[in-house]
Amino acid sequence: MVSSSISVGEAGESRTLYGVGASLGIAVGRILVLKRKTHKAARHHISAKQVEAETVRFFEAAARAEEELLTLRNRFQEDLADALSIIDSHLLMVRDKMILDRSVEIIREKEVNAEWALAQALVRIEAKFAKIADPYIKARFNDIKYVADRIFGLLGGRESDSWEGLNQTIIPVAHDFSPEDVIRMHAKNVRGFVTEKGGMTSHTAIVARSLGMVSVTGLKDVTMICSTNDAVILDGFNGRVVLHPSFEQEKQYYTYQQRYLDVLRELSTTVNLPSVTEDGYQVSLAGNIEMLDELGLVTDYGADGIGLFRSEFDFFQKDMLPDEEVMFATYREMLSNLSPKPVTIRVLDTGGDKFVNRLHFSGGHYRQERNPALGLRSIRYLLRHPELLSTQLRAMLRASRYGKLRILLPMISSVDELRKVKVILEEVRVQLESEGVEYNSGVELGIMVEVPSAVIMADVLAREVDFFSIGTNDLIQYSLAIDRNNEFVAHMYDPLQPAVLRMIHQTVEAARLENKEVICCGETAGDLAVAPLLLGLGVRGLSMRPAAIPFVKQMIRSSTMARLTELGEQALRCSAADEVREVLQDYLPKHYPELFGDL
């Protein structure tokens, strides 16, 4: 990944901005900068007699916000069924007690205006989310803010949002867009957008990917850098925004865009074909998801199943922890909808600063850790609170009757930890049998290989489990001793570091000797520039965001395992990341010109 930066030429020359390609594709057009007003809520004291009227005014604004969302949902429900599930979640938030009840409570207790009360309620909610390290859960605060912003606007007397005047040649640029904004843009045939905020895991990005809209996010101060009517090229593959492109750049990208459209047309006919190399090697391509809303994407993009379901989201939707029945209902729906394809559910990956202050148990008390990344997190936390692990395992095993379940254990760092979990799993099995509860006895158990100790002990661990899942995000972080959220060292976070590649290869070799499957489920699995290298290192299963699956599948179907293996051997001989990058820059355009061409 390229960190956000700007390459600036002389006045009038082309400049390139680098962010995060949150949705694949190429879009060419003219910029429309939307500098929305920040909602500032001044505190105004009201009399006791005015409190009831102010409460009514707040509820009326919330009701109108709900009405707007319902109108939008009904207008597009036939065409955008998958994306509209996110509007459903926003409708729930409009009615949420965290927002409504707390705001009304502040109005009545402090005798203040509704705007200030809502702002204070939002501050309290944001403080909770700020303690979360997991970006997939942390990004959900943006959805709450979108809903609050809608209510703010209605309290201030604005009319409903209007996107009239937009057309397919316009590229909207703003600090941020809500999922509803993206749906409106899609309805106006806008092909892409740019934001200062956001990333791969936001609901806005998820909607953009499901609708096929190009998006580049995480471009700091982009609304200040560019101006309305600037010519622009969006490159969602590489996270590039090319301002004032030269004639040659436009020509190059138009060619690239045409190739991409040709690829899309071809993908529509091959999406359900097997991911098999030209010389007959099968590669499993699965989807990573975090909520039931994304199930449709897994099917639509031809995934071989769910390679990673992040179960944390269920634990943060409400003030109370989900009980066994809630988890059972979620897992049953996934398994029954995907059957007979496998569904891999990762047990709760929490701890450190990942919202553990919300998990209260008898005898357990949250205390801020000095070094949470190396502290009581993931499987360590669950072993300290086995009742939580047992409840989740019960829900999983009960649901296993409805499909093919695989249980995944995060951050296993020793054989001892694994064996302790297996004891708890066996106790749960015995409990269910004694209660006469049916479950599938063929459930597979796997571990995430994401710390160096697991790589070193991979030969032993492979004898204890059914499969490995390499979590490249954490493996890179822990093996290179780099905090990817630390601005001073984040640029050193590089999946092409030879040390990382050797660890992946070592893990694959250890699993191969025991005839165990190895899947890669980190962000690099869906990176078109890195996926061939992972296969060349011996990985035979990739799990990624669903929208990337057709592109990776096409690469696989036009590859031979012999060539990929040679690529992997070349990379393993490299001594620096830049050398690996040079190998890929030579290999990719030569073997996949339709995707990489001359770029």
C-alpha positions in Angstrom: 0.0 0.0 0.0 1.1 3.5 -0.8 0.8 6.0 2.1 -1.2 9.2 1.4 1.1 11.8 -0.2 1.2 14.3 -3.0 3.5 14.6 -6.0 3.4 18.3 -7.1 4.9 19.6 -10.3 5.3 23.2 -11.6 2.2 25.4 -11.9 -0.2 24.0 -14.5 1.5 20.6 -14.5 -0.2 17.4 -13.7 0.0 16.3 -10.1 -0.8 12.9 -8.5 -2.4 12.3 -5.1 -2.1 8.9 -3.5 -4.8 7.5 -1.1 -6.6 4.3 -0.7 -8.4 2.7 -3.6 -11.6 1.7 -1.8 -13.5 0.6 -4.9 -11.8 -0.7 -8.1 -12.1 0.9 -11.5 -11.2 3.9 -13.5 -13.3 7.1 -13.7 -12.5 10.2 -15.8 -14.3 13.6 -15.4 -14.4 17.0 -13.9 -14.3 17.7 -10.1 -17.2 19.1 -8.1 -15.9 20.1 -4.7 -18.6 19.9 -2.0 -17.5 21.8 1.1 -20.3 21.0 3.5 -20.8 23.2 6.5 -19.7 21.6 9.8 -22.6 21.3 12.2 -21.7 23.5 15.2 -24.1 23.3 18.1 -24.0 26.3 20.3 -25.5 25.9 23.8 -28.7 27.9 24.4 -30.5 27.8 27.7 -34.2 27.4 27.5 -36.8 27.9 30.2 -38.6 25.0 31.9 -41.7 25.8 30.0 -39.9 25.4 26.7 -38.5 22.0 27.4 -41.5 20.0 26.2 -41.7 22.0 22.9 -37.9 21.5 22.4 -38.3 17.8 22.9 -41.1 17.7 20.4 -38.9 19.7 17.9 -36.1 17.1 18.3 -38.5 14.1 17.8 -40.0 15.8 14.7 -36.5 16.2 13.2 -35.6 12.5 14.0 -39.0 11.4 12.4 -38.3 13.4 9.3 -34.8 11.9 9.0 -36.4 8.5 9.2 -38.9 9.5 6.6 -36.1 10.6 4.2 -34.3 7.3 4.6 -37.5 5.3 4.0 -38.3 7.4 0.9 -34.8 6.8 -0.4 -35.0 3.1 0.3 -38.4 2.7 -1.3 -37.3 4.6 -4.4 -34.3 2.3 -5.2 -35.3 -1.0 -3.5 -35.7 -2.9 -6.7 -32.4 -2.0 -8.2 -30.0 -1.7 -5.2 -31.2 -4.5 -2.9 -27.7 -5.3 -1.6 -26.7 -1.7 -0.8 -30.0 -0.8 0.8 -29.4 -3.2 3.7 -27.1 -0.5 5.0 -29.9 2.1 4.8 -31.8 -0.4 7.0 -29.0 -0.2 9.6 -29.3 3.6 9.5 -33.0 3.4 10.0 -32.3 1.4 13.2 -29.8 4.1 14.3 -32.4 6.9 13.8 -34.5 5.1 16.3 -31.6 4.1 18.6 -32.0 4.9 22.3 -28.3 5.9 22.5 -29.1 8.8 20.2 -32.8 9.6 21.0 -33.1 8.9 24.7 -29.8 10.4 25.6 -30.5 13.6 23.7 -33.9 14.0 25.2 -32.5 13.3 28.7 -30.0 16.2 28.2 -32.6 18.6 26.9 -34.7 17.9 30.0 -32.0 17.7 32.6 -29.9 20.7 31.5 -32.7 22.7 29.9 -30.8 23.3 26.6 -31.6 23.4 22.9 -31.9 20.1 20.9 -28.8 20.7 18.7 -26.5 21.0 21.7 -28.1 18.0 23.4 -27.6 15.9 20.3 -24.0 17.0 20.0 -23.3 15.9 23.6 -25.0 12.6 23.0 -22.8 12.1 19.9 -19.6 13.0 21.9 -20.5 10.3 24.4 -20.9 7.7 21.7 -17.7 8.8 19.9 -15.8 8.3 23.2 -16.9 4.7 23.3 -15.8 4.0 19.7 -12.5 5.9 20.1 -11.3 3.1 22.4 -11.7 0.5 19.7 -8.6 -0.6 17.8 -10.2 -2.8 15.3 -10.8 -0.6 12.2 -13.8 -2.7 11.0 -15.7 -1.9 14.1 -14.3 1.5 14.6 -15.6 2.6 11.2 -19.2 2.0 12.3 -19.1 5.3 14.2 -19.2 7.1 10.9 -22.7 5.6 10.3 -23.9 7.0 13.6 -22.5 10.4 12.6 -24.2 10.3 9.2 -27.5 9.8 11.0 -26.8 12.5 13.5 -25.7 14.9 10.8 -29.1 14.3 9.0 -30.9 15.2 12.2 -28.7 18.2 12.8 -29.5 19.5 9.3 -33.2 19.1 9.8 -33.1 20.9 13.2 -31.4 23.8 11.3 -34.2 23.9 8.8 -32.5 22.5 5.7 -34.6 20.9 3.0 -33.9 17.4 1.8 -30.6 16.8 0.1 -30.6 17.4 -3.6 -28.1 15.9 -6.1 -29.8 17.5 -9.1 -27.3 18.7 -11.8 -24.8 15.9 -11.3 -23.9 13.8 -14.3 -21.6 11.0 -15.2 -18.7 13.3 -16.1 -18.7 14.8 -12.5 -16.4 13.5 -9.8 -17.7 14.7 -6.4 -15.0 15.5 -3.8 -15.8 16.1 -0.2 -14.6 15.5 3.4 -16.8 12.4 3.5 -20.0 10.9 1.9 -22.7 8.8 3.5 -23.8 5.5 2.0 -27.1 7.3 1.1 -25.0 10.0 -0.8 -23.4 7.2 -2.8 -26.7 5.7 -3.7 -28.0 9.1 -4.9 -24.8 9.6 -7.0 -25.3 6.1 -8.5 -28.8 7.1 -9.5 -27.4 10.1 -11.4 -24.9 7.9 -13.2 -21.9 9.5 -11.3 -19.1 7.0 -11.8 -16.8 7.9 -8.9 -15.9 10.1 -6.0 -13.1 11.2 -3.7 -13.0 11.8 0.1 -10.7 13.0 2.7 -12.0 10.4 5.2 -12.8 6.8 5.0 -11.1 3.5 4.0 -11.7 0.0 2.8 -14.0 -0.9 5.7 -16.5 2.0 5.8 -20.1 1.4 4.9 -19.6 4.1 2.2 -16.8 2.0 0.6 -18.9 -1.2 0.9 -21.8 0.5 -0.9 -19.5 1.9 -3.6 -18.1 -1.5 -4.3 -21.5 -3.2 -4.4 -22.7 -0.5 -6.9 -19.5 -0.6 -9.0 -18.6 3.0 -8.3 -14.9 4.0 -8.3 -13.7 5.6 -5.1 -10.4 6.9 -3.7 -10.4 7.8 0.0 -8.1 9.0 2.8 -6.8 12.0 0.8 -6.1 14.6 3.5 -7.1 18.2 2.5 -8.1 17.1 -1.0 -11.0 19.6 -0.9 -8.4 22.4 -0.4 -6.0 21.1 -3.0 -8.4 20.8 -6.0 -11.1 23.0 -7.4 -14.4 22.5 -9.1 -14.1 21.9 -12.8 -10.5 20.6 -12.5 -9.9 17.7 -14.9 -9.3 14.5 -13.0 -8.6 10.7 -13.4 -9.6 8.3 -10.6 -7.6 5.1 -10.4 -9.3 2.9 -7.9 -6.8 0.0 -8.5 -3.8 1.9 -7.3 -5.5 4.6 -5.1 -4.4 7.4 -7.4 -6.1 10.7 -8.2 -4.4 12.4 -11.2 -5.2 16.2 -11.3 -4.8 18.2 -14.5 -3.7 15.0 -16.5 -1.6 15.5 -19.5 -2.8 14.4 -23.0 -0.6 11.3 -22.7 -1.9 10.4 -19.3 -5.5 10.8 -20.5 -4.8 8.6 -23.5 -3.1 6.0 -21.3 -5.9 5.9 -18.8 -8.6 5.8 -21.4 -6.9 2.8 -22.8 -6.7 1.4 -19.3 -10.3 2.2 -18.7 -11.4 0.4 -21.9 -9.3 -2.7 -20.9 -11.0 -2.6 -17.5 -14.5 -2.4 -19.1 -13.5 -5.3 -21.4 -12.4 -7.2 -18.3 -15.7 -6.5 -16.6 -17.7 -7.8 -19.5 -15.5 -11.0 -19.5 -15.9 -11.3 -15.8 -19.7 -11.3 -16.0 -19.4 -14.5 -18.0 -16.8 -16.2 -15.8 -17.8 -15.2 -12.3 -19.3 -18.6 -11.6 -16.5 -20.6 -13.3 -14.0 -22.4 -11.1 -10.7 -20.7 -10.1 -8.4 -23.1 -11.8 -5.0 -22.4 -13.4 -4.3 -23.3 -17.0 -2.3 -26.3 -15.8 -5.1 -27.6 -13.6 -4.4 -26.3 -10.0 -7.5 -25.4 -8.0 -7.3 -22.2 -5.8 -10.1 -21.5 -3.3 -11.3 -17.9 -3.4 -13.5 -16.9 -0.4 -15.0 -13.7 0.9 -14.2 -11.7 4.1 -17.3 -10.2 5.7 -18.2 -8.7 9.0 -22.0 -8.6 9.0 -25.0 -10.4 7.5 -25.7 -7.5 5.2 -22.8 -8.6 3.0 -23.9 -12.1 2.4 -25.4 -11.2 -1.0 -22.0 -9.9 -2.2 -20.4 -13.3 -1.4 -22.9 -15.0 -3.7 -22.9 -12.3 -6.4 -19.1 -12.3 -6.8 -18.8 -16.1 -7.1 -17.0 -16.8 -3.8 -16.2 -20.3 -2.8 -17.6 -19.5 0.7 -16.8 -17.2 3.6 -13.1 -17.4 4.5 -13.4 -15.0 7.4 -16.4 -13.8 9.3 -15.4 -11.2 11.9 -17.8 -11.9 14.7 -16.9 -8.7 16.7 -19.7 -6.6 15.2 -22.4 -8.5 17.0 -20.7 -7.5 20.3 -20.9 -3.8 19.6 -24.3 -3.2 18.2 -26.0 -2.8 21.5 -25.2 -1.9 25.1 -25.6 -5.5 26.1 -23.5 -8.5 25.0 -25.2 -10.8 22.6 -26.4 -14.0 24.2 -26.1 -17.5 22.8 -29.5 -17.2 20.9 -28.5 -14.0 19.2 -25.2 -15.4 18.0 -26.9 -18.7 17.0 -29.4 -16.9 14.8 -26.6 -15.0 13.1 -24.4 -18.1 12.4 -27.4 -20.2 11.4 -28.5 -17.6 8.7 -25.0 -17.5 7.3 -24.5 -21.2 7.2 -27.9 -22.0 5.7 -27.6 -19.3 3.0 -24.1 -20.4 1.9 -24.6 -24.2 2.3 -22.9 -26.4 1.0 -20.0 -23.8 0.8 -17.9 -23.5 3.9 -18.2 -20.6 6.3 -15.2 -19.8 8.5 -16.2 -17.9 11.7 -13.4 -16.3 13.8 -14.1 -16.3 17.5 -14.2 -12.9 19.2 -11.0 -11.1 18.4 -10.9 -8.6 21.3 -8.6 -7.4 24.0 -6.0 -4.7 24.5 -7.8 -1.5 23.6 -10.4 -3.3 21.5 -13.5 -2.2 23.4 -12.9 -4.7 26.3 -14.3 -2.1 28.7 -17.7 -3.1 27.3 -17.2 -6.8 28.3 -18.0 -7.2 32.0 -17.6 -10.5 33.7 -17.7 -11.7 37.3 -14.2 -11.5 38.5 -13.0 -9.5 35.5 -12.4 -5.8 35.3 -11.2 -3.7 32.4 -7.9 -1.9 33.0 -6.1 0.2 30.4 -3.0 -1.6 29.3 0.3 0.2 28.7 1.0 -1.9 25.6 -2.3 -3.3 24.4 -1.0 -4.8 21.1 1.3 -7.1 23.2 -1.2 -7.6 26.1 -4.4 -9.4 26.9 -6.0 -9.6 23.5 -7.7 -12.2 21.2 -7.4 -15.8 22.4 -5.5 -14.7 25.6 -8.5 -12.6 26.6 -11.0 -15.5 25.9 -8.9 -17.9 27.9 -9.1 -15.5 30.8 -12.9 -15.4 30.3 -13.7 -18.9 29.2 -17.5 -18.4 29.8 -17.5 -16.0 26.8 -15.6 -18.4 24.6 -17.9 -21.3 25.7 -21.0 -19.4 24.9 -19.8 -18.5 21.4 -18.6 -22.0 20.7 -22.0 -23.4 21.8 -23.8 -21.0 19.3 -21.4 -22.1 16.6 -21.8 -25.8 17.1 -25.6 -25.5 17.3 -25.6 -23.7 14.0 -23.2 -26.2 12.4 -26.2 -28.4 11.5 -27.2 -25.9 8.8 -24.0 -25.9 6.7 -20.3 -26.4 6.6 -18.7 -24.6 9.6 -15.1 -23.9 10.2 -14.0 -22.3 13.5 -11.0 -20.0 13.4 -8.9 -19.1 16.5 -7.1 -15.7 16.3 -3.6 -14.9 17.5 -2.5 -18.3 18.7 1.1 -17.9 19.8 1.8 -21.3 21.4 0.7 -24.9 21.4 -0.4 -24.6 25.0 -2.9 -21.9 24.1 -4.3 -24.0 21.3 -4.7 -27.1 23.6 -6.5 -25.1 26.2 -9.1 -23.9 23.7 -9.5 -27.5 22.4 -10.3 -28.6 26.0 -13.0 -26.0 26.2 -14.3 -27.0 22.8 -14.5 -30.6 23.9 -16.4 -29.6 27.1 -18.9 -27.7 25.0 -19.4 -30.8 22.8 -20.0 -33.0 25.8 -22.5 -30.4 27.2 -24.5 -30.4 24.0 -24.6 -34.2 23.7 -25.8 -34.5 27.3 -28.6 -32.0 26.5 -29.5 -33.9 23.4 -28.6 -30.9 21.2 -27.6 -31.9 17.7 -24.5 -30.5 16.0 -22.2 -31.5 13.1 -19.3 -33.6 14.4 -17.3 -32.8 11.3 -16.6 -29.1 12.2 -13.1 -28.1 11.3 -10.8 -26.1 13.6 -8.1 -23.7 12.4 -5.8 -21.1 13.7 -4.7 -17.7 12.5 -1.0 -17.5 11.9 -0.2 -13.9 12.7 2.7 -13.9 15.2 6.3 -15.1 14.6 6.1 -17.7 17.3 3.3 -19.5 15.4 5.4 -19.5 12.3 8.3 -21.0 14.1 6.1 -23.7 15.7 4.0 -24.2 12.5 5.2 -27.8 12.1 3.8 -28.7 15.5 0.7 -26.6 15.3 -0.2 -28.2 11.9 -0.6 -31.5 13.6 -3.1 -30.1 16.1 -5.5 -28.3 13.6 -7.4 -28.8 10.3 -6.2 -25.7 8.6 -4.1 -22.5 8.8 -5.3 -19.0 8.0 -2.5 -16.5 7.6 -3.5 -13.0 8.8 -1.0 -10.9 6.9 -2.1 -7.6 8.6 -0.9 -8.6 12.0 1.9 -10.9 10.8 3.5 -7.9 9.1 3.0 -5.7 12.2 4.4 -8.2 14.7 7.3 -9.6 12.6 8.5 -6.1 11.6 7.8 -4.6 15.0 5.7 -1.8 13.3 2.5 -0.3 14.7 0.5 0.3 11.4 -1.5 3.1 13.2 1.7 5.0 14.2 2.3 7.8 11.7 6.0 7.8 12.3 6.5 4.1 11.2 3.4 3.3 9.2 5.4 3.8 5.9 7.5 0.8 6.9 4.5 -1.5 6.9 5.2 -3.5 3.7 3.8 -6.9 2.7 6.7 -7.3 0.3 9.4 -7.4 3.0 11.5 -10.6 2.4 11.1 -11.5 6.1 7.3 -11.6 5.7 7.5 -13.6 2.5 9.8 -16.1 4.1 7.4 -16.5 7.0 4.5 -17.2 4.7 6.6 -19.8 2.8 7.7 -21.4 6.0 4.1 -21.7 7.2 3.0 -23.2 3.9 5.8 -25.8 3.9 5.0 -26.9 7.5 1.3 -27.3 6.6 2.1 -29.2 3.4 4.1 -31.8 5.3 0.9 -32.5 7.4 -1.4 -32.2 4.3 -3.2 -29.2 5.8 -4.7 -26.3 3.9 -3.3 -22.8 4.1 -5.5 -19.8 3.4 -4.4 -16.1 3.3 -7.0 -13.8 4.6 -5.3 -10.4 5.2 -5.7 -7.4 2.9 -2.8 -8.6 0.7 -5.0 -11.6 -0.4 -7.2 -9.3 -2.5 -4.3 -7.1 -3.7 -4.0 -7.8 -7.4 -0.3 -7.0 -7.4 0.4 -9.4 -4.5 -2.0 -12.3 -5.0 0.1 -14.0 -7.7 3.1 -13.9 -5.4 1.2 -15.5 -2.5 0.2 -18.3 -4.8 3.8 -18.6 -5.9 4.8 -19.1 -2.3 2.5 -22.1 -2.0 -0.8 -20.6 -0.7 -3.7 -22.4 -2.3 -6.6 -20.4 -0.7 -7.2 -16.7 -0.6 -10.0 -14.8 1.3 -10.7 -11.2 0.4 -13.3 -8.5 0.1 -15.9 -10.0 -2.3 -15.6 -7.4 -5.0 -12.0 -8.4 -5.6 -12.8 -12.1 -6.2 -13.6 -11.9 -10.0 -10.4 -10.0 -10.8 -8.2 -12.4 -8.8 -10.1 -15.3 -10.4 -9.4 -14.0 -13.9 -5.7 -13.8 -13.0 -5.7 -17.4 -11.7 -7.4 -18.7 -14.8 -4.8 -17.1 -17.1 -1.9 -18.3 -14.9 0.1 -21.5 -14.7 1.3 -22.8 -11.3 4.7 -23.4 -12.9 5.0 -19.7 -13.7 3.7 -18.6 -10.3 6.1 -20.9 -8.5 9.0 -19.5 -10.4 7.8 -16.0 -9.4 7.7 -17.1 -5.7 11.2 -18.5 -6.0 12.5 -15.3 -7.5 10.9 -13.3 -4.7 12.4 -15.5 -2.0 15.9 -14.8 -3.4 15.4 -11.1 -2.9 17.0 -9.3 0.0 14.9 -6.1 0.1 11.3 -5.1 -0.6 12.3 -2.9 -3.5 13.9 -5.9 -5.2 10.6 -7.8 -4.8 8.7 -4.9 -6.2 11.0 -4.8 -9.3 10.3 -8.5 -9.8 6.5 -7.9 -9.7 6.8 -4.8 -11.9 8.4 -7.0 -14.6 6.1 -9.9 -14.1 2.6 -8.4 -13.8 2.3 -6.4 -17.1 3.9 -9.3 -19.0 1.4 -11.9 -17.8 -1.7 -9.8 -17.1 -1.7 -6.9 -19.6 -5.5 -6.6 -19.4 -5.2 -5.5 -15.8 -1.8 -3.9 -15.5 -0.9 -2.8 -19.1 1.8 -0.2 -19.0 0.9 1.3 -15.6 
